[in-house]
Amino acid sequence: MGNNPMGRSYIVGYDLENGACHPHHRAAHGSTTLNMDDPADQVHVLWGALVGGPDAMDWHRDETKDYIYNEVAVDYNAGFVGACAGLYKYYGKEAGDKPEENFPPSEESMKGKIEEYTVKAAVGQEDARSTQVLIEVDNHAFLPPRYLGAFDIRYYFNISELLESGLKLEDLELRSDYDSIKSATNGEYVVDATLVQYTAAGDCYVNMHFPDYKFYGKEQFQFALVNPTLTADYKQVWDPTNDYSRKLIRTADEIGKELNIAPELTDGLTMYAEGKQVWGEAPKGAPAPENADPVETKPTTEVKTPNTVKYGDVNNDKTVDIMDVIVLNKYLLGLADLKTESQANADVDNSKKIDGQDSLYILKCALEMITLPVKK
């Protein structure tokens, strides 16, 4: 329980900071890639499990793949649980002790709102004639682990510039450039993309219906919105700057890179699965699919911004590195507090709230993938 040279509890969950937290246990680890190094931290807490423990020199390596130190074998776990039960029966009850209520805590109570699906996007080629967008959806559902069947993703845009030039939605071409599901199934399953206009002012969306092709992990779909029709004065008319979803996707230039970037998380697209909205925020007035409940709001923390902000420097050590990510994650899990200055530094997307998205941005900055603050 921690009374040893390393000061480490070998009971998983007893000490969430210094205790053993990487048991050699496939279900607790929750890898979606069958890789013991991915993810680095276990998805689930294997409450009460006794790991193999230290070696003859009282040293222990807390790594999932090191099964010698971190196996949770039945023989010593059975003996340990039996000993604990005996102690409680013969001493705990007599002392008036009672089992802790509502234990173990739910994962959502520790981590906040858990996103089991995420949507990313990136802009490909774009000019006065068209915009090309790559969509990436990731199913990492684990409450419980399950495949994802049919679902819909929507990309929102506006064609007011076409309407002003005498054109209409039917003049716009929706081109399918890449479909990973189609490629994987030799065309047996395909993404069905359609254009829908829902206001007279030109508000529209691309509805991408992903088929009932059960998958776990990532799938991609790339499309282009193309205006092939010239106006009466022989001009190309296409303006992506008034498109709701496009404005929430950063380009390589905005990040300071020369080449197009990999897809990034964005709330500018919505995803509907299992009868509810599971990702993103639709523009005001946009209709939802039938029988789809509105998305649940994410628990966040309001931020008060001081005069001087060092974006990403959560621990106030004048640098942005992995330690800032660790400190912020502990705060989001309710295991640590942050001063007002640190809260302002953590709000790297200036959304006036602190959540897991900020943690992801800080990690990317530490890896020199992006610069802070994040522009939206």
C-alpha positions in Angstrom: 0.0 0.0 0.0 3.0 2.3 -0.2 5.1 1.4 2.9 8.2 0.3 0.8 11.4 1.9 -0.5 9.7 3.3 -3.6 6.7 4.6 -1.6 4.5 2.9 -4.2 1.2 1.2 -3.7 1.0 -2.0 -5.7 -2.8 -2.0 -5.5 -4.2 -0.3 -8.6 -6.3 2.7 -7.7 -5.2 3.0 -4.1 -2.8 5.8 -5.0 -3.6 7.4 -8.4 -0.5 9.6 -8.4 2.4 7.3 -7.4 0.8 3.9 -7.2 1.0 1.2 -9.9 -1.4 2.2 -12.7 -0.3 0.2 -15.7 -1.3 -3.5 -15.0 -0.6 -6.0 -17.7 -4.3 -6.3 -18.5 -5.8 -6.0 -22.0 -9.2 -4.8 -21.0 -8.0 -2.2 -18.6 -5.4 -0.9 -21.1 -8.1 -0.5 -23.8 -5.8 -0.3 -26.8 -7.6 0.2 -30.2 -4.4 -0.8 -32.1 -3.5 -4.0 -30.2 -0.3 -2.2 -29.2 0.8 -2.3 -25.5 2.4 1.2 -25.9 -0.7 2.7 -27.3 -2.3 4.4 -25.4 0.5 5.3 -23.0 -2.0 5.6 -20.1 -4.6 2.9 -19.4 -8.1 3.7 -20.5 -9.7 2.1 -17.4 -8.6 1.9 -13.7 -8.5 -1.7 -12.7 -9.6 -0.9 -9.1 -8.2 -3.1 -6.4 -6.0 -5.3 -8.6 -2.7 -6.4 -7.1 0.2 -6.2 -9.6 3.3 -8.5 -9.5 5.2 -5.9 -7.5 8.9 -5.1 -7.0 11.9 -7.2 -7.6 14.5 -8.4 -5.1 16.0 -4.9 -5.1 12.6 -3.4 -4.2 12.5 -1.7 -7.6 9.4 -1.7 -9.9 8.8 -0.6 -13.5 5.2 0.7 -14.0 4.8 -0.2 -17.7 1.9 -2.1 -19.3 4.1 -4.3 -21.4 6.3 -5.4 -18.5 4.3 -8.4 -17.3 6.8 -9.5 -14.7 6.2 -6.4 -12.6 2.6 -5.7 -13.6 0.8 -9.0 -14.1 -2.4 -9.4 -12.1 -2.4 -13.1 -11.8 -5.3 -14.9 -10.0 -3.2 -16.7 -7.4 -1.9 -13.7 -5.4 -5.0 -11.6 -6.2 -7.3 -14.3 -4.8 -5.1 -14.5 -1.6 -5.1 -10.7 -1.3 -8.8 -10.3 -1.7 -9.4 -13.2 0.8 -7.1 -11.5 3.3 -8.9 -8.2 2.9 -12.3 -9.9 3.3 -11.1 -11.6 6.5 -9.8 -8.4 8.0 -13.1 -6.7 7.4 -15.1 -9.5 8.7 -13.2 -10.0 12.0 -12.0 -6.4 12.6 -13.7 -3.9 10.3 -17.3 -4.7 11.2 -16.5 -4.7 14.9 -15.0 -1.3 14.6 -18.1 0.0 12.8 -16.4 0.4 9.4 -18.6 0.3 6.3 -17.7 -0.1 2.7 -17.4 3.2 0.9 -20.6 4.2 -1.0 -20.6 4.7 -4.8 -17.3 3.0 -5.2 -15.5 2.6 -7.5 -16.4 6.0 -9.1 -17.7 6.0 -12.6 -15.2 6.9 -15.4 -17.3 9.9 -16.4 -17.2 11.3 -12.8 -13.4 11.2 -13.0 -12.9 12.3 -16.6 -15.9 14.4 -17.3 -17.8 13.9 -20.5 -16.2 11.0 -22.5 -16.1 11.4 -26.2 -16.4 7.9 -27.7 -16.4 9.3 -31.3 -14.4 12.1 -32.7 -14.5 14.0 -36.0 -11.5 15.6 -37.6 -11.2 17.6 -40.9 -8.5 19.1 -43.1 -8.7 21.4 -46.2 -7.1 20.1 -49.3 -7.0 22.0 -52.6 -9.0 25.3 -52.5 -9.4 28.1 -55.1 -12.0 30.4 -56.5 -13.8 27.3 -58.0 -13.8 24.7 -55.2 -13.0 23.5 -51.7 -11.8 20.0 -51.0 -12.3 18.6 -47.5 -11.0 15.4 -45.8 -13.1 14.0 -43.0 -11.8 11.5 -40.5 -14.0 9.8 -38.0 -12.6 7.8 -35.1 -14.7 5.2 -33.2 -13.0 4.4 -29.9 -16.1 3.5 -28.0 -15.4 1.6 -24.8 -18.5 2.1 -22.6 -18.8 -0.8 -23.6 -16.4 -1.5 -26.4 -18.6 -1.8 -29.6 -18.5 -1.5 -33.3 -20.0 1.5 -35.0 -22.8 0.9 -37.6 -24.5 3.4 -39.9 -24.1 7.0 -38.9 -24.2 10.5 -40.5 -21.8 13.5 -40.6 -22.7 16.9 -41.8 -20.6 19.7 -43.2 -22.2 23.1 -43.3 -21.7 25.8 -46.0 -23.5 28.7 -47.7 -24.1 29.5 -51.3 -25.3 33.1 -51.1 -22.6 34.1 -53.6 -24.0 31.6 -56.1 -27.6 32.8 -55.6 -26.5 36.4 -56.1 -25.0 35.4 -59.5 -28.2 33.7 -60.6 -27.0 30.2 -59.8 -28.6 27.6 -57.5 -27.6 24.5 -55.5 -28.1 22.2 -58.5 -25.3 24.1 -60.2 -22.9 23.0 -57.5 -21.0 19.7 -58.0 -20.4 17.3 -55.1 -17.4 15.3 -56.0 -16.3 12.2 -54.0 -12.5 12.0 -54.1 -11.7 9.3 -51.5 -13.7 6.7 -49.5 -11.7 4.4 -47.2 -14.7 2.1 -46.7 -15.3 1.8 -50.4 -11.6 1.0 -50.9 -11.6 -1.6 -48.1 -14.7 -3.4 -49.4 -14.1 -3.1 -53.2 -17.1 -1.0 -53.5 -19.5 -3.2 -51.6 -20.0 -0.4 -49.0 -19.8 3.3 -49.9 -20.5 6.6 -48.3 -23.6 8.2 -49.7 -23.1 12.0 -49.8 -25.9 14.4 -50.7 -26.4 18.2 -50.8 -29.3 19.8 -48.9 -30.3 23.5 -48.8 -32.3 24.4 -45.7 -32.8 28.2 -45.9 -33.6 30.6 -48.7 -30.5 32.6 -47.7 -28.3 29.7 -49.1 -27.5 27.8 -45.9 -26.7 24.2 -46.9 -25.0 21.1 -45.7 -23.3 18.0 -47.1 -24.9 14.9 -45.5 -22.5 12.0 -45.5 -24.2 8.8 -44.7 -21.7 6.2 -43.7 -23.0 2.7 -44.3 -23.7 -0.1 -41.8 -20.1 -1.3 -42.1 -19.1 -2.2 -38.6 -15.7 -0.8 -37.7 -13.6 0.2 -34.8 -10.9 2.8 -35.3 -10.6 5.3 -38.1 -12.3 5.8 -41.5 -11.9 8.7 -43.9 -14.0 10.3 -46.6 -12.8 13.2 -48.9 -15.1 15.3 -51.0 -15.0 18.5 -53.0 -17.6 21.2 -53.5 -17.1 22.5 -57.1 -18.8 25.3 -59.0 -18.1 24.3 -62.6 -20.5 27.0 -64.0 -19.3 30.5 -65.1 -21.4 33.5 -64.5 -22.8 35.6 -67.3 -19.7 37.7 -67.2 -17.5 34.6 -67.3 -16.3 34.5 -63.7 -15.9 31.7 -61.3 -18.0 32.2 -58.2 -17.1 30.3 -55.0 -16.5 31.8 -51.6 -15.6 29.5 -48.7 -15.1 32.3 -46.2 -18.9 32.3 -45.4 -19.1 28.6 -44.8 -19.8 27.6 -41.2 -17.7 24.4 -41.2 -14.9 25.8 -43.3 -14.2 28.7 -40.9 -13.6 26.1 -38.1 -10.9 24.2 -40.0 -7.4 25.6 -40.0 -5.2 25.6 -43.0 -1.5 24.8 -43.2 -0.8 28.6 -43.6 -2.7 29.3 -40.4 -0.6 26.9 -38.5 2.6 28.0 -40.1 3.4 24.9 -42.1 4.2 24.7 -45.8 2.2 21.6 -46.6 -1.3 20.6 -45.9 -1.8 19.2 -42.4 -3.3 16.1 -41.1 -7.0 16.3 -40.0 -7.5 18.2 -36.8 -10.4 18.0 -34.3 -13.2 20.5 -35.2 -16.6 21.2 -33.7 -17.7 22.7 -37.0 -19.1 19.4 -38.3 -21.8 17.3 -36.6 -22.0 13.5 -36.2 -25.2 11.5 -35.5 -24.9 7.9 -34.3 -27.0 5.5 -32.2 -30.0 7.8 -32.4 -28.3 11.0 -31.0 -25.9 13.8 -31.9 -22.5 12.6 -30.6 -20.2 15.3 -32.0 -20.0 18.9 -33.0 -22.2 22.0 -32.9 -24.6 22.7 -35.8 -25.2 26.3 -36.9 -28.3 28.0 -35.5 -31.4 26.9 -37.4 -29.8 23.8 -39.0 -32.2 20.8 -38.8 -31.1 17.6 -37.2 -31.9 14.1 -38.6 -35.1 12.6 -37.5 -35.0 10.8 -34.1 -31.7 12.4 -33.2 -31.5 13.9 -29.7 -29.4 17.1 -29.3 -25.8 16.7 -28.3 -25.1 16.8 -24.5 -23.2 19.8 -23.3 -19.7 19.2 -22.2 -18.8 20.0 -18.6 -16.4 22.9 -18.7 -14.7 25.3 -16.4 -15.2 29.1 -16.9 -11.9 31.0 -17.2 -11.0 34.4 -15.8 -8.2 35.9 -17.9 -5.5 37.9 -16.2 -3.5 40.7 -17.9 -0.5 38.5 -18.9 -1.1 35.1 -20.5 1.6 32.5 -21.4 -0.5 30.0 -23.4 0.1 26.4 -22.6 2.4 27.1 -19.6 0.0 25.4 -17.1 2.6 24.8 -14.4 4.1 28.3 -14.8 7.7 27.2 -15.4 8.1 29.4 -18.4 8.1 26.5 -20.9 5.4 24.5 -22.6 6.1 20.8 -22.4 4.6 17.4 -21.5 4.5 18.4 -17.8 1.9 21.0 -18.6 -0.3 18.4 -20.2 0.0 16.1 -17.1 -0.8 19.0 -14.7 -3.9 20.0 -16.8 -5.1 16.4 -17.1 -4.9 16.0 -13.3 -7.0 19.2 -13.0 -9.6 17.9 -15.4 -9.8 14.6 -13.4 -10.3 16.6 -10.2 -7.0 15.5 -8.8 -5.4 18.9 -8.6 -6.3 22.6 -8.5 -5.1 25.4 -10.8 -4.5 29.1 -9.9 -6.3 31.7 -11.9 -3.1 32.5 -13.9 -2.7 28.8 -14.7 -6.3 28.5 -15.8 -5.8 31.4 -18.2 -2.7 29.8 -19.6 -4.6 26.5 -20.1 -7.3 28.1 -22.2 -5.2 27.9 -25.4 -8.2 28.3 -27.8 -9.6 31.3 -26.0 -13.0 29.6 -25.6 -13.3 30.9 -22.0 -13.5 27.3 -20.8 -11.0 24.5 -20.0 -11.5 21.0 -21.3 -9.8 18.1 -23.0 -9.5 20.0 -26.2 -7.0 22.4 -24.5 -5.0 19.5 -23.3 -4.8 18.1 -26.8 -3.6 21.4 -28.2 -0.9 21.8 -25.5 0.3 18.3 -26.3 0.6 19.2 -30.0 2.5 22.3 -29.1 4.9 20.4 -27.0 5.5 18.1 -30.0 6.0 21.2 -32.1 3.0 20.4 -34.3 1.2 23.7 -33.7 1.8 27.1 -32.1 -0.3 28.6 -29.3 -2.8 30.2 -29.0 -5.1 28.3 -31.3 -6.9 30.4 -33.8 -10.5 29.5 -34.5 
